[in-house]
Amino acid sequence: MDEILRDCIVSLMAILAISGILYVFLMTRHRERMALMERGLSPDEFSNKKNIFRATLRYGLLGVGIAIGLLLGNFVDRHFDVPRNAAFISMIFFFGGISLIVSFLIDRKLND
């Protein structure tokens, strides 16, 4: 019974903490936007569609890099004398890093 109560309390506290962080973030953003609008700035300056595209590209390439890292980590684990954990972790970080570099190069090319 004590374990169930402990798990419920931990879950409830985690949900409350996340909700509190989201509330503070959203209220701060709302107050900041209202203060800027009072000074005469237009609300159109808040929509950042260009950065949304770039973030989507970055996360998409990162996901592809991690997937390739998992596949090649499995390949390295089966065909070479490399420990399983080292094979997976190294390949995930290697291809995740390569995908972020490719994302940066594409982003820089789009800026020019």
C-alpha positions as CSV (number, residue, x, y, z in Angstrom):
1,M,0.0,0.0,0.0
2,D,2.8,2.4,0.8
3,E,4.4,1.9,-2.7
4,I,1.1,2.7,-4.4
5,L,0.6,5.9,-2.3
6,R,4.2,6.9,-3.0
7,D,3.8,6.4,-6.7
8,C,0.5,8.4,-6.7
9,I,2.1,11.3,-4.8
10,V,5.2,11.4,-7.1
11,S,2.9,11.3,-10.2
12,L,0.7,14.1,-8.8
13,M,3.7,16.2,-7.9
14,A,5.3,15.7,-11.4
15,I,2.0,16.8,-13.1
16,L,1.7,19.8,-10.8
17,A,5.3,20.9,-11.5
18,I,4.9,20.6,-15.2
19,S,1.6,22.5,-15.1
20,G,3.1,25.2,-12.9
21,I,6.0,25.6,-15.3
22,L,3.7,25.8,-18.3
23,Y,1.5,28.4,-16.5
24,V,4.4,30.6,-15.7
25,F,5.8,30.4,-19.2
26,L,2.5,31.2,-20.9
27,M,1.6,34.0,-18.5
28,T,5.0,35.6,-18.9
29,R,4.8,35.4,-22.7
30,H,1.3,36.9,-22.6
31,R,2.4,39.8,-20.4
32,E,5.4,40.4,-22.6
33,R,3.3,40.5,-25.7
34,M,0.7,42.8,-24.2
35,A,3.4,45.2,-23.1
36,L,4.9,45.3,-26.6
37,M,1.4,45.9,-28.1
38,E,0.8,48.8,-25.7
39,R,4.0,50.3,-27.1
40,G,2.6,50.1,-30.6
41,L,4.2,47.0,-32.0
42,S,2.1,44.8,-34.3
43,P,1.2,41.3,-33.3
44,D,2.5,40.1,-36.6
45,E,6.0,40.3,-35.3
46,F,5.3,37.4,-32.9
47,S,4.5,34.9,-35.7
48,N,7.8,33.3,-36.6
49,K,7.0,30.9,-39.5
50,K,10.5,31.0,-40.9
51,N,12.0,29.6,-37.6
52,I,9.2,27.0,-37.4
53,F,10.2,25.6,-40.8
54,R,13.9,25.5,-39.7
55,A,13.1,23.9,-36.4
56,T,11.1,21.2,-38.2
57,L,13.9,20.6,-40.6
58,R,16.4,20.4,-37.7
59,Y,14.3,17.9,-35.7
60,G,13.4,15.9,-38.7
61,L,17.0,15.5,-39.7
62,L,17.9,14.7,-36.1
63,G,15.3,12.0,-36.0
64,V,16.6,10.5,-39.3
65,G,20.1,10.6,-37.9
66,I,19.1,8.8,-34.7
67,A,17.3,6.2,-36.7
68,I,20.3,5.6,-39.0
69,G,22.5,5.5,-35.8
70,L,20.3,2.8,-34.3
71,L,20.4,0.7,-37.5
72,L,24.1,1.0,-37.8
73,G,24.6,0.4,-34.1
74,N,22.8,-2.9,-34.5
75,F,25.0,-3.7,-37.5
76,V,28.2,-2.9,-35.7
77,D,27.0,-4.9,-32.7
78,R,26.3,-8.0,-34.7
79,H,29.3,-8.0,-37.1
80,F,32.2,-6.5,-35.2
81,D,33.7,-7.2,-31.8
82,V,32.2,-4.0,-30.2
83,P,30.2,-4.0,-26.9
84,R,26.5,-3.5,-27.5
85,N,26.1,-0.3,-25.4
86,A,29.1,1.3,-27.0
87,A,28.0,0.5,-30.5
88,F,24.5,1.9,-30.1
89,I,25.5,5.0,-28.1
90,S,28.4,5.9,-30.4
91,M,26.4,5.5,-33.6
92,I,23.4,7.4,-32.3
93,F,25.6,10.4,-31.3
94,F,27.7,10.2,-34.5
95,F,24.8,10.2,-36.9
96,G,22.8,12.6,-34.7
97,G,25.7,15.0,-34.8
98,I,26.1,14.6,-38.6
99,S,22.4,15.3,-39.1
100,L,22.7,18.5,-37.0
101,I,25.7,19.6,-39.1
102,V,23.7,19.0,-42.3
103,S,20.8,20.9,-40.8
104,F,23.1,23.8,-40.1
105,L,24.6,23.8,-43.7
106,I,21.1,23.7,-45.2
107,D,20.0,26.6,-42.9
108,R,23.0,28.6,-43.8
109,K,22.4,28.0,-47.5
110,L,18.8,29.2,-47.1
111,N,19.9,32.4,-45.4
112,D,22.1,33.3,-48.3
